[in-house]
Amino acid sequence: MALSILNAVPIDPTLSRYCMPAAPDPFSDASTWPDDIRRLRPDTPPWHFIDIPRGAPKSDLSKYCPEPESCVTRALTDQVRILRDPSSSAQAKADALRFIIHFVGDIHQPLHATTNNDMGGNCVPVTYFGNMPVESMPGSGSFHPNLHSVWDTDIVEHLSPNETSSQLASALDKQFAARISDWMKQPADFDAWAWESHELAEKVAYGKLPHPQPIEPFHAMTGCPNNTTDPAGYAKTLNIDENLADDYQNAAAPVVEEQIAKAGARLAALLNSIWR
């Protein structure tokens, strides 16, 4: 069913793609499409994450999911509703399925479910295995690598530098074979998934940093602070010199592996529940 929905309304071949070449499998290709359309759909960027402040007590997530911006938990709920609705157009169903594939991955990335007034670690420059942070534009406050980008891609790429995504998926299927069926039996609880990721961010993503970052009083962020607007912002973090190497990688890699495997199992179960 999933492939028939995606094949019925293919991705626009003229769309500028984040990952090139595009994956030949429509399901895999769908996984990056929500990033590709951010500029075309400016309402969608907040759908990729939920800013649960570090140190927040476990509670109702609605306070961290404002209207009209929304967040990943509400976006998943909305897109599942569209996919279930028999009156939804073919285009709406294809878009919804692509969003769901992507957002289930996002919600399992710990730094998509937390913030320390740093946009989920995007505003935390780090050195990663000797790769020192470079500012994307002078005064922007945006550096690469940063803590978020390390958890998005660098940890898994360092873990399996010579493997294709299919090879990695097969290896994780074998590694977590004994647990996948249990994950698939669990009900799809987007709030619980977000809290789970949030707790992993606190325990590992922030908790295993060489220089622990203090929990900051929460305030809304629209970009990384720079020297002009906040002299204590990224310059202070740069001076801390978060140098991530073997110790951090060894703590983070098992979390990344399990979250990827768990996301795949939960996505399969969620889609199965829609088409029962």
Secondary structure as UniProt FT lines:
FT   HELIX           2..8
FT   TURN            13..14
FT   HELIX           26..30
FT   TURN            31..32
FT   HELIX           33..36
FT   TURN            37..40
FT   TURN            42..43
FT   HELIX           45..48
FT   TURN            54..55
FT   HELIX           61..64
FT   TURN            67..69
FT   HELIX           72..84
FT   TURN            86..87
FT   HELIX           90..107
FT   HELIX           110..112
FT   TURN            119..123
FT   STRAND          127..128
FT   TURN            129..130
FT   STRAND          134..135
FT   TURN            138..139
FT   STRAND          143..144
FT   HELIX           147..149
FT   HELIX           150..154
FT   HELIX           155..159
FT   TURN            161..162
FT   HELIX           165..175
FT   HELIX           177..185
FT   HELIX           190..200
FT   HELIX           201..206
FT   TURN            207..208
FT   TURN            227..229
FT   TURN            231..232
FT   HELIX           234..240
FT   STRAND          243..244
FT   HELIX           246..274
//
